[in-house]
Amino acid sequence: MDARHFDELAGRIEGVGQALLYLTAALEMQGVIDGPRLSQAWRSAQQPNVLPVLETARRTLHELAGTLDGARTARQSPAPL
């Protein structure tokens, strides 16, 4: 895989991740899903693993959970004056 293909793949994965977070946040704000519970489920979905690809998947789920939690905190914070 050359750099151009890698960049294309990375961009697509980033786009899917962002879409997942936008959809999740929207459903959480509408009360359809329990965001904190989903974040916790993402954090516990994969245990540390010796296989690099599974370790990357685990780290990605943790990052998604952290981003979702951070967005929730930002939404709940009062607007600065």
C-alpha positions, 0 to 999 in steps of 0.5 A, spaced: 500 500 500 503 506 497 502 513 501 496 515 497 492 509 498 494 509 506 491 516 506 485 514 502 483 509 507 485 513 513 480 519 511 475 514 510 476 511 517 476 518 520 469 520 516 466 513 518 468 515 526 466 522 525 459 520 522 458 515 528 460 520 533 455 525 530 449 520 530 451 517 537 450 524 540 444 526 536 441 520 539 443 521 546 440 528 545 434 526 543 434 521 549 434 515 544 440 512 547 444 512 554 450 515 552 454 514 558 452 507 558 454 506 551 461 509 552 462 504 558 460 499 553 465 501 548 471 501 553 469 494 556 468 491 549 475 489 548 481 487 553 488 489 552 491 484 547 497 482 544 495 482 537 496 489 534 490 490 530 486 488 536 490 493 540 489 498 535 481 497 535 481 497 543 484 504 543 480 506 537 474 504 542 477 508 548 478 514 543 471 514 541 468 513 548 472 519 550 470 524 544 463 522 546 464 524 553 467 530 552 462 532 547 457 531 552 461 535 557 461 541 552 454 540 551 452 541 559 457 546 560 454 553 561 455 558 555 461 563 557 459 570 558 
